[in-house]
Amino acid sequence: MSPSRKRTAAAHLAKKFAVSQRRACGAIDQHRSTQRYESTPKSDEGPILKRMSELVRRHPRYGYRRIGALLRAEGFRLNAKRAFRLWRREGFKVPRNQKKKRRMGDSANACHRRRASGKNDVWAWDFAFDRTANGSTLKWLSVVDEFTRECLALEVARGITAEDLVETLAALFRQRGAPNCLRSDNGPEFAAKAIRRWTEQLQIGTLYIAPASPWENGYAESFHSKLRDEFLAAEEFGSLREAQALTSAWKREYNEVRPHSSLGYVAPAAFARTCEASIRPPASFPPRTS
């Protein structure tokens, strides 16, 4: 039995049976000096708790591991065990969402079958929806690098057409080079002939997942889960312009600040800087076909 458990047991015996501390300690073989020991908080505990409280209020969906990673990035000295102890002592909690059971699927284009082998090997893209305070529809387009988990693009508008999607991808291609493959849903938005012809001219592979199998596009689904949980569900958008400003700020924080658990609690942008790209930039872009 650990010393802390012995202290608790001795105190319980003394209170329950109305015996002296000496007899209670003797019953469980606990030294009286140990029973009377009171721990002294470390000198940096106050600043750590203050900053931890600020981070928890700012990021209510972060757990103690991610909060601990942020604290270490700011120069505080604490490991996961200490972060957990302080987290529990302050009573911080993250509400757990019930997860639905999903089938893995058998499509050859699923993310667990065709995995990204390096930076810019496979990009995944998808749409998300929300509304402004007055009920008007907002639509987000996201493009994610599956290997580095970077959010390469996060655009919001009242509506996003196939031409808008092509323009966003073309801008990314000019900036980063074209990926080897693009993974996406096979729904009406992504099946547009203009997009298919344009990517074929660039000799970019397309990985269309099986119908009604969003889990096969798991990296995009995972990103949208974080987008919904940490951003869309926490913000009320008064207008499109406000949504665009907040989206830009959240994308920057997600890439450059937010520790990612699957990357060893390193931010995606920092992880990407350690990776070599697995692409060759295209020499030229063919004109978009409408």
N, C-alpha and C positions, 0 to 999 in steps of 0.2 A: 504494500500500500504506500502510495506517495506521501511525503510529509504534509502536503496541503490537504489530502483526504484524511490523514490522521488527525490533523487539527480540527477539521470539520466534525469528525466522528467523536472526538473527545468533548467538543463543545456541546454536541447533541446529547451525549450521555449525561454530562453534568446538568444540563437543563431538564432532561426528561425524568431522571431519577433523583434529582435534587441532591446530588453528591458533590463533594469538593472537586476542584480541578485536579488536585493531587491524586485522588482515587480514580478519577476518570482517565487520567493519563496513564496510571499504572495498569488499568484494565486492558488497555490497547497497546501497551509498551511504547508509550510516547513520552519523550523527555519534556519536562516542564518548560525548559528554556526555549525549546522549539515551539511549544504551544503558544508561548507569549511573543513569538517573533512577529514583527510587522515589517512588511517589505517597504523599501524606500523607492519611490518612483525615480526614474532616471531624469536627468536634467532636461533632456530634449523631449520628454513625453508631452509636456504642455503644448509646445509648438506643433508637434505631430498631431495631437488630437484636434487642435484648432483647425489645422489645414485639412485634416481628414474630414471634419464636419463640413467644411466649405466645399470640398470635392463631392461629398455625398449629396449635398443639397443641389449642386450643379449637375451631377450625373446620378440621378436616383436609380437608374437601372444598372449601375456598375456594382460588381461584387467586391469582396475584400482583396482578391488577387489583383484585379485591375486597378483598384484604388491604391494598393500597395505599390504597384508598378509606377503609377503616376508620382507617388511620393518619392520613390527612389530616383526617378528621373529629375526631380526637383532638388536632390541632394540630401534627403533624409536617409538616415541609416536604420533600416529595419528589414527583417526577412519576412517570409510569408507567415511563420508562426507568430511573430510579434504583431504583425498586421491583423491576423485573425483574433488574437487575444484582445487587442484594443477594440477591434470591431465588435466583438461579442460583448465586451464590457460596456460599451456605449449603447448597445441595443440596436445597432444598425441592421437592417434586413432588406433583402430584395424580394419582392413578391414573386413567387414561382408561377409561371404559366404552364398549364397542362398541355403536354405535347400529344398530338394525334399520331397514331401509328400509320406509317407510310410504307408502301411496297417499293422495293428497289427498282423494279422494272427491268426489261431485258433489251432496251434499245441499244444499238451499237454506238450511238452518239451520246449516251448518258455520261454525266461527268465522272461517275465512278468506273466507267469502262474506257473512255478516251480522256485520260488525265493530262493536264498541262505539264510539260516537261521543263519549262523555263519561263522567264519573263517575256511577255508579249507572244507567247505561243498560242494561247487560247484566250479570247475575250468573250465574255457573256454579257448579253444585254436584254433588258426587259422594261416593262412599264409598271408604274404605281399610280394610284389615284387618291385624291383627297378633295376637300372642298374649302372654300373661303368661309368666313363667318356668315356671309349672306347667302350661302348655299351654292355658289357658282363652282363649277367643276375645275379642278386643277389636275394636270397630268405630268408625271415625272418620267423622264427617260434616263436610265442608268446604263453605264458601260463599265464593266469590272474586269480587271486582269485576274484570271483565276489563280495564277501562281503567286503573285505578290499581294493579292487581295486589295490592290489600289482601286479606288473609284476614279476612273479616268474621265468620266463625264457624268454630270448630274444636272440635267436641264429640266426646267418646269415652264409650262405654258398652259393656255386654255385648251389647246389641242396640238398634237404632234403628228404630222403626216409622214408618209414615206420619204418625201423630199427633204423634210426637216431632219429625218434620221440619217439620210445619205450625207447631208451637209455636215452634221455632227461627226460622223465617222470619217469623212474626208479631212476635216480639220485635225482630227486625232492622227490620221495616217501621215499628214504632212509634218506633224509635230514629233511623233514617235516612230514612224514607220508602220507598215501594215503588218498585222498579226498573221500567223499561219492559218488560224481557223477562227470562225465566229460561231458561238453557240447561242441558240435562241429557241423560242417557242415556234411552233409551226402554225400559229393562228393567223387570222386574216391580216393583222397588222404587219407580220413578218413575212407573209407569203407574197407580198407585192412584187409584181414582175420587174418593176424598175430596180428594186434592191437586188433581186436575184441576178439580173443581167449585169448590173454594175459590179458586183463582187466577182462574178465569173470572169469579167474582163480583166480584173486585177489578179486573177488566179489565187483567190483566197478561198479556202475551204469553208463550207457551211455545215454546221452540225445541228440539224433540226431534231429536237427531241420528239419522242412519241406523243401523240395526242393525249390530252388529259393526264399528263405525267409531269407536273411542274417540278417534282423532286429530282428529275433527271437533269434539270438546270439548277443544281443545288447551290452553286456559288452565288448566282443571281438571287435565288430565293433566300439564302442566308443573309445577303446584304440587305435585301428589302425587309427582312425581319428586323434587322437593326435599325434601318431607316424608319420603319413604322414605330418601333418600340421606343427609340431614343429621340426621335425628331417629330414625326408627323403626329403622334399621339400626345406630344408634350407642347406643341405650338398651335396657336389659333391664328390663322392668316387673315388679315384684314383686306388684303388686296393682292393682285398678282405681283406687283412690284415688291411688296413686303416679302412674299413667298420666295421670290428670286434672290433677294438679299440674304434672307435667313438660310436658304439652301446653299448658297455659295459659302457662307461662314461654316455651316455644318460639314460640308464636303472637305473644306480645308482642315478642320479639326479632326475629322475621321482619318484623313490621310496622314497628317503630320503629328498629331498629339495622341489620339486614342490608342492605347495598347491593344494589340490583337492577340487573343489567346492562342490561336493556331500558329502564330509566328513567334511563340515564346515571349509574348507580351512586349513585342516591339511594334511600333507604329508602321503601317504599310509602306509609307514613303521611305523611312529609314531602312526597312528590309529591302526595298527595291534597289536602293543604292548599292547594296552588296551583291546583286544578281547581275549576271550577264544576259543580254537580250538574245533570244533565239530566233531572230528575224533578219531579213535583209530589206532595207527600205525600197519601195518600188521606184523605178526610174521616172515614171510619169503617170498621170492620172487620166484615164479616158474620160471623155465628156459624159455627164450623167444622162441616162436615157429615161425619158418620162413615159 
